[in-house]
Amino acid sequence: MIEGVSALILFFVAMPMKYLSGVPDVGKQVVFWVGLVHGLLFIAYATVTFVAWGQGHLLRKHVGMAAIASIIPFGPFVIDRKLKAVEQPEPVTSS
């Protein structure tokens, strides 16, 4: 969800600020910092997706859906809902 929000901030706040505000120097700085944060969050999103797949928590089709969702605006919100629908709780062990 956080990665999706960062993408929307980049697309709908930072980039218009750079190209439409009339103050391109400020906009460049905003795009740089928001883009940096978004890039780091994107790397974390991909890492978590592949770790979950490697541990058997995600099917290959879910990894593919997550990859496609990551490049479409609002995609992370859609995949989050789909993954929550197929999520199964882990068994509780008593100690």
C-alpha positions as a Markdown table, in Angstrom:
| # | Residue | x | y | z |
|---|---|---|---|---|
| 1 | Met | 0.0 | 0.0 | 0.0 |
| 2 | Ile | 2.8 | 2.4 | 0.9 |
| 3 | Glu | 4.5 | 1.9 | -2.4 |
| 4 | Gly | 1.3 | 2.6 | -4.2 |
| 5 | Val | 0.7 | 5.8 | -2.3 |
| 6 | Ser | 4.3 | 6.9 | -3.1 |
| 7 | Ala | 3.7 | 6.3 | -6.8 |
| 8 | Leu | 0.5 | 8.4 | -6.7 |
| 9 | Ile | 2.3 | 11.2 | -4.9 |
| 10 | Leu | 5.1 | 11.1 | -7.5 |
| 11 | Phe | 2.6 | 11.0 | -10.5 |
| 12 | Phe | 0.0 | 13.4 | -9.2 |
| 13 | Val | 1.8 | 15.8 | -6.9 |
| 14 | Ala | 5.6 | 15.9 | -7.6 |
| 15 | Met | 5.6 | 15.7 | -11.4 |
| 16 | Pro | 2.8 | 18.3 | -11.9 |
| 17 | Met | 4.7 | 20.5 | -9.5 |
| 18 | Lys | 7.8 | 20.2 | -11.7 |
| 19 | Tyr | 6.2 | 20.7 | -15.0 |
| 20 | Leu | 3.1 | 22.9 | -14.3 |
| 21 | Ser | 4.0 | 25.0 | -11.3 |
| 22 | Gly | 6.2 | 27.6 | -13.0 |
| 23 | Val | 8.9 | 26.9 | -10.4 |
| 24 | Pro | 10.8 | 24.1 | -12.1 |
| 25 | Asp | 13.8 | 24.2 | -9.7 |
| 26 | Val | 11.6 | 23.5 | -6.7 |
| 27 | Gly | 9.7 | 20.8 | -8.7 |
| 28 | Lys | 13.0 | 19.1 | -9.7 |
| 29 | Gln | 13.9 | 18.8 | -6.0 |
| 30 | Val | 10.5 | 17.5 | -5.1 |
| 31 | Val | 10.6 | 14.9 | -7.9 |
| 32 | Phe | 14.1 | 13.9 | -6.9 |
| 33 | Trp | 13.2 | 13.2 | -3.3 |
| 34 | Val | 9.8 | 11.7 | -3.9 |
| 35 | Gly | 11.3 | 9.6 | -6.7 |
| 36 | Leu | 14.1 | 8.4 | -4.4 |
| 37 | Val | 11.6 | 7.4 | -1.7 |
| 38 | His | 9.4 | 5.7 | -4.3 |
| 39 | Gly | 12.3 | 3.8 | -5.8 |
| 40 | Leu | 13.4 | 2.5 | -2.4 |
| 41 | Leu | 9.8 | 1.4 | -1.6 |
| 42 | Phe | 9.6 | -0.2 | -5.0 |
| 43 | Ile | 12.7 | -2.2 | -4.3 |
| 44 | Ala | 11.3 | -3.3 | -1.0 |
| 45 | Tyr | 8.0 | -4.3 | -2.7 |
| 46 | Ala | 9.8 | -6.4 | -5.2 |
| 47 | Thr | 12.0 | -8.0 | -2.5 |
| 48 | Val | 9.1 | -8.8 | -0.2 |
| 49 | Thr | 7.2 | -10.3 | -3.2 |
| 50 | Phe | 10.1 | -12.6 | -4.2 |
| 51 | Val | 10.9 | -13.6 | -0.6 |
| 52 | Ala | 7.2 | -14.5 | -0.1 |
| 53 | Trp | 7.3 | -16.5 | -3.3 |
| 54 | Gly | 10.6 | -18.2 | -2.3 |
| 55 | Gln | 9.1 | -19.2 | 1.0 |
| 56 | Gly | 6.0 | -20.7 | -0.7 |
| 57 | His | 3.6 | -18.0 | 0.5 |
| 58 | Leu | 2.8 | -16.8 | -3.1 |
| 59 | Leu | 2.1 | -18.7 | -6.2 |
| 60 | Arg | 3.9 | -17.8 | -9.5 |
| 61 | Lys | 0.7 | -16.2 | -10.8 |
| 62 | His | 0.6 | -13.9 | -7.8 |
| 63 | Val | 4.2 | -12.8 | -8.4 |
| 64 | Gly | 3.2 | -12.1 | -12.0 |
| 65 | Met | 0.2 | -10.1 | -11.0 |
| 66 | Ala | 2.3 | -8.2 | -8.5 |
| 67 | Ala | 4.8 | -7.3 | -11.2 |
| 68 | Ile | 2.1 | -6.1 | -13.5 |
| 69 | Ala | 0.3 | -4.2 | -10.7 |
| 70 | Ser | 3.6 | -2.4 | -9.8 |
| 71 | Ile | 3.7 | -0.5 | -13.1 |
| 72 | Ile | 0.0 | 0.5 | -13.3 |
| 73 | Pro | -1.2 | 3.4 | -11.3 |
| 74 | Phe | -3.6 | 2.1 | -8.5 |
| 75 | Gly | -2.3 | -1.4 | -9.4 |
| 76 | Pro | -0.8 | -2.0 | -5.9 |
| 77 | Phe | -4.2 | -1.4 | -4.3 |
| 78 | Val | -5.9 | -3.9 | -6.6 |
| 79 | Ile | -3.2 | -6.6 | -6.0 |
| 80 | Asp | -3.3 | -6.0 | -2.3 |
| 81 | Arg | -7.0 | -6.7 | -2.2 |
| 82 | Lys | -6.6 | -9.8 | -4.3 |
| 83 | Leu | -3.8 | -11.2 | -2.2 |
| 84 | Lys | -5.7 | -10.5 | 1.0 |
| 85 | Ala | -8.6 | -12.5 | -0.5 |
| 86 | Val | -6.4 | -15.6 | -1.0 |
| 87 | Glu | -4.3 | -15.2 | 2.2 |
| 88 | Gln | -4.6 | -18.0 | 4.6 |
| 89 | Pro | -3.9 | -17.6 | 8.3 |
| 90 | Glu | -0.9 | -19.4 | 9.6 |
| 91 | Pro | -1.6 | -22.2 | 12.0 |
| 92 | Val | -1.4 | -21.2 | 15.6 |
| 93 | Thr | 0.9 | -23.3 | 17.7 |
| 94 | Ser | 0.6 | -23.5 | 21.4 |
| 95 | Ser | 3.6 | -23.5 | 23.6 |
